[in-house]
């Protein structure tokens, strides 16, 4: 009797199951904002594809216990495809693991976690913000790495700004130094979802709990050989670091404490455990950029060539004078005659 009760209970948790061999994927959706409580009525979608090109193939809804299944009525599995189940909750999609399905194998069991969405206040902080500056002639090559953390248990979806150009709510807006016209992200996903508008990197991507790393590069023109780098922090920053390499002088000033010993490269400045508030401006300045060793080499070559030409000219002049004196000593009469002729003429 107890065995029959157990079978009926399992069948109740997995709606739409006609026989154990009919199930392909089964799982449960839980709410991470509410101590992993089962989520009833959540939409679960299934994508399939290969080479990172996916399309929707099936969808279902969780029952009162948060459970769902995909069976042969939803799809015919193929070992050549990759399947990605995901749950939609509070207007946010939460993708699950990537799966490869065996038509004759055991059902795949998964757990999808969703979170409640909040529009304000913004919980995001920059756990780490690293800025690496390489000084070249006339330009700064800048690499930034920002580890953005959402320490809350909810997904931040932001609020719409009526004065902004984006219709969707903004979840993160980061300033870039004045003069930057192009930014390249190291991840394609970030490059697709961030836009450079009015000197700011803006996105509407929801931010679930946890950490996400952003890495991007850009170039900043240098005018009149004066290095002045300013970077506004848009999030509270737990640890900031600025490092400088390339054609730079040791005489750098920064509003962060210097942490490297003299004559060491890169020259680094760090916040030294101090949390920097949002709105703080990192500033790096050097009065005069040092000249590249190539420039020094060119000037040295020019000076050396000039010296060789001068030495050759002096040597030839002295040699001509010495030859004339030797000629006069060998035949004084010729020298006198020549002098007389010159005088008469």
C-alpha positions in Angstrom: 0.0 0.0 0.0 2.8 2.4 0.9 4.5 1.8 -2.5 1.3 2.8 -4.3 0.9 6.0 -2.2 4.5 7.0 -3.1 3.9 6.4 -6.8 0.8 8.6 -6.7 2.6 11.3 -4.8 5.4 11.4 -7.3 2.9 11.5 -10.2 1.2 14.4 -8.5 4.5 16.3 -8.3 5.2 15.8 -12.0 2.1 16.7 -14.1 1.7 15.3 -17.5 3.8 12.1 -16.8 2.1 9.1 -18.4 4.9 6.6 -17.7 8.4 6.7 -16.3 9.9 6.2 -19.7 8.0 9.2 -21.1 9.9 11.9 -19.1 13.0 13.6 -20.7 13.6 16.5 -18.3 12.1 16.9 -14.9 12.8 19.5 -12.2 11.7 22.1 -9.7 11.8 25.9 -9.6 12.6 27.5 -6.3 12.7 31.1 -5.1 16.2 32.1 -3.9 14.7 35.3 -2.3 12.5 33.2 0.0 14.7 30.5 1.3 14.4 28.3 -1.8 10.6 27.9 -1.5 9.0 26.1 -4.4 7.5 28.5 -7.0 4.1 27.6 -8.4 2.9 29.0 -11.7 6.4 29.8 -13.1 6.8 29.5 -16.8 9.6 27.1 -17.8 11.0 27.3 -21.4 13.3 25.0 -23.2 15.7 26.2 -25.9 17.7 24.0 -28.3 20.5 24.5 -30.8 24.2 24.3 -31.5 27.1 26.6 -32.0 25.5 29.0 -29.5 22.5 29.5 -31.8 19.3 28.6 -29.8 15.6 28.7 -30.5 12.5 28.0 -28.4 11.3 24.4 -28.7 9.0 23.9 -25.8 7.4 25.5 -22.7 5.4 24.4 -19.6 4.3 25.7 -16.2 5.2 24.6 -12.7 2.5 23.0 -10.6 1.6 23.9 -7.0 4.8 22.3 -5.8 7.1 24.1 -8.2 7.7 20.9 -10.3 7.8 20.6 -14.1 8.5 18.1 -16.8 9.3 18.0 -20.5 8.4 14.7 -22.1 8.0 13.2 -25.6 4.9 15.2 -26.1 7.0 18.4 -25.9 9.9 17.4 -28.0 11.9 14.6 -29.6 15.4 14.7 -28.1 18.5 14.7 -30.3 22.0 13.9 -29.2 23.4 16.5 -31.7 21.6 19.4 -29.9 22.3 21.3 -26.7 19.3 22.1 -24.6 18.9 25.0 -22.1 15.9 25.0 -19.8 15.1 28.2 -18.0 12.5 29.8 -15.8 10.7 33.2 -16.1 9.8 35.0 -12.9 8.9 38.6 -12.1 9.8 39.6 -15.7 13.3 38.1 -15.6 14.6 35.0 -17.3 16.9 32.7 -15.3 18.7 30.2 -17.6 19.6 26.8 -16.3 22.4 24.3 -17.2 23.2 23.2 -20.7 22.2 19.6 -21.3 22.7 17.0 -24.0 19.8 14.5 -24.1 19.8 10.8 -24.8 16.5 9.6 -26.3 17.0 6.3 -24.6 18.7 7.5 -21.4 17.5 8.3 -17.9 15.5 11.6 -17.4 17.6 14.6 -16.6 16.8 16.2 -13.2 17.5 19.9 -12.7 16.8 22.7 -10.2 16.1 26.2 -11.4 16.5 29.2 -9.0 14.7 32.4 -9.5 14.5 35.6 -7.4 12.1 38.4 -6.7 12.7 41.6 -8.6 13.2 45.0 -7.1 13.4 48.4 -8.9 15.0 50.4 -6.0 17.2 51.1 -4.2 20.2 50.0 -6.1 22.1 47.3 -4.2 25.1 47.1 -6.5 28.7 47.7 -5.3 32.0 47.4 -7.0 34.0 44.8 -5.0 37.1 45.5 -7.2 37.8 48.2 -9.7 41.2 47.9 -11.4 42.5 50.4 -14.0 45.7 49.7 -16.0 47.0 52.6 -18.0 49.7 52.1 -20.6 51.3 55.4 -21.7 52.1 55.7 -25.4 53.1 58.7 -27.5 49.9 60.8 -27.8 47.5 58.2 -26.3 46.7 56.2 -23.2 45.7 52.6 -23.6 43.3 51.9 -20.7 42.1 48.5 -19.4 39.4 48.4 -16.7 38.2 45.4 -14.7 35.2 45.9 -12.5 33.7 43.1 -10.3 30.1 44.1 -9.7 28.4 42.5 -6.7 24.8 42.3 -5.8 24.9 41.2 -2.1 21.1 41.2 -1.7 18.8 38.2 -2.3 16.8 39.9 -5.0 17.3 40.8 -8.6 17.8 44.5 -9.3 15.9 45.6 -12.4 16.3 49.3 -12.1 13.9 52.2 -12.9 13.3 54.0 -16.2 14.8 57.5 -16.5 12.4 59.8 -18.4 15.3 61.9 -19.5 17.4 59.0 -20.8 17.5 57.8 -24.4 16.8 54.2 -23.4 13.2 53.2 -23.0 14.1 50.2 -20.8 15.0 50.7 -17.1 18.7 51.3 -16.4 20.4 48.9 -14.1 24.0 50.2 -14.4 25.5 53.4 -15.7 29.3 53.8 -15.7 31.1 57.0 -16.7 34.2 57.0 -18.9 36.8 59.7 -19.2 36.1 62.6 -21.5 37.4 62.0 -25.0 36.6 58.3 -25.2 34.7 57.5 -28.4 34.8 53.7 -28.5 34.8 50.9 -25.8 35.5 47.2 -26.4 34.4 44.5 -24.0 36.2 41.2 -23.7 32.9 39.3 -23.5 30.4 39.4 -26.4 27.4 39.3 -24.1 28.5 42.6 -22.4 29.4 44.2 -25.7 25.9 43.5 -27.0 24.1 44.8 -23.8 26.1 47.9 -23.0 25.8 51.2 -25.0 28.1 54.2 -24.9 25.9 57.2 -24.7 26.8 60.7 -23.6 30.0 59.6 -22.1 28.5 56.7 -20.1 28.3 53.0 -20.5 24.7 52.1 -19.9 22.8 48.7 -19.7 19.4 47.5 -18.8 20.4 43.9 -18.0 18.9 42.6 -14.7 21.4 41.9 -11.9 20.6 38.8 -9.9 22.4 38.1 -6.6 26.1 37.4 -6.9 29.1 38.7 -8.7 29.7 39.5 -12.3 33.0 40.7 -13.8 33.1 43.4 -16.5 36.3 43.9 -18.5 36.8 46.5 -21.3 39.4 48.6 -23.0 39.5 52.0 -24.6 42.0 54.7 -25.8 42.3 58.2 -24.4 44.1 61.0 -26.4 46.8 62.9 -24.6 47.1 66.6 -25.4 50.3 68.7 -25.1 52.1 65.8 -23.5 50.1 66.4 -20.3 48.9 63.2 -18.6 45.6 63.9 -16.7 43.3 60.9 -16.1 40.0 61.3 -14.3 37.5 58.5 -13.7 34.3 59.0 -11.8 33.2 56.0 -9.7 29.5 55.3 -10.1 29.2 52.6 -7.5 30.6 52.3 -3.9 34.0 50.7 -4.4 35.5 48.4 -1.8 39.0 48.2 -3.4 40.4 50.4 -6.2 43.7 50.2 -7.9 45.4 52.3 -10.6 48.6 51.0 -12.3 50.7 52.8 -14.9 53.2 51.5 -17.4 54.9 52.6 -20.6 56.4 56.0 -21.4 55.7 57.3 -17.9 57.8 59.2 -15.4 58.2 58.2 -11.8 56.9 61.6 -10.9 53.2 60.7 -10.9 50.6 62.1 -8.5 47.3 60.3 -7.6 44.7 60.8 -5.0 45.1 57.1 -4.0 48.1 56.0 -1.8 51.2 54.8 -3.8 52.0 51.2 -3.0 55.0 50.5 -5.1 58.6 51.2 -4.2 60.6 53.8 -6.2 61.9 52.8 -9.6 59.5 49.8 -9.9 57.1 49.3 -12.8 54.1 49.3 -12.9 53.6 52.3 -10.7 50.6 51.4 -8.6 48.2 53.2 -6.4 45.5 51.6 -4.2 42.7 52.6 -1.9 44.4 50.6 0.9 41.2 49.1 2.4 39.2 52.3 2.3 35.8 52.1 0.7 35.3 54.8 -1.9 31.8 56.3 -2.1 29.9 56.6 -5.4 30.7 59.9 -7.0 34.4 59.8 -5.9 36.8 60.8 -8.8 40.0 58.9 -9.3 42.6 61.3 -10.6 46.1 60.6 -11.9 48.4 63.4 -13.1 51.9 63.7 -14.5 53.3 67.1 -15.5 55.5 66.0 -18.3 55.5 62.7 -20.2 58.9 61.2 -20.6 60.2 60.8 -24.1 60.3 57.3 -25.7 63.7 55.6 -25.9 63.2 55.5 -29.6 63.1 59.3 -29.7 66.3 59.4 -27.5 68.0 56.9 -29.9 67.1 59.1 -32.9 68.5 62.2 -31.3 71.6 60.4 -30.2 72.2 59.1 -33.7 71.8 62.6 -35.1 74.2 64.0 -32.5 76.7 61.2 -33.2 76.5 61.8 -37.0 77.0 65.5 -36.5 80.0 64.8 -34.4 81.5 62.5 -37.0 81.0 65.1 -39.7 82.6 67.8 -37.6 85.6 65.6 -36.8 86.0 64.6 -40.4 85.9 68.2 -41.5 88.5 69.2 -38.9 90.7 66.3 -39.8 90.7 67.1 -43.5 91.4 70.8 -42.8 94.4 69.9 -40.7 95.7 67.4 -43.2 95.6 70.0 -46.0 97.5 72.5 -43.9 100.1 69.8 -43.1 100.6 68.9 -46.8 101.2 72.5 -47.7 103.9 72.9 -45.0 105.6 69.7 -46.2 105.6 71.0 -49.8 107.2 74.2 -48.8 109.9 72.5 -46.8 110.7 70.2 -49.7 111.2 73.0 -52.3 111.4 76.5 -50.7 112.1 78.1 -54.1 108.8 76.9 -55.5 107.1 78.2 -52.5 108.8 81.6 -52.9 108.2 81.8 -56.6 104.6 81.0 -56.0 104.4 83.7 -53.4 106.0 86.2 -55.7 103.8 85.4 -58.6 100.8 85.7 -56.4 102.0 89.0 -55.2 102.7 90.3 -58.7 99.4 89.3 -60.1 
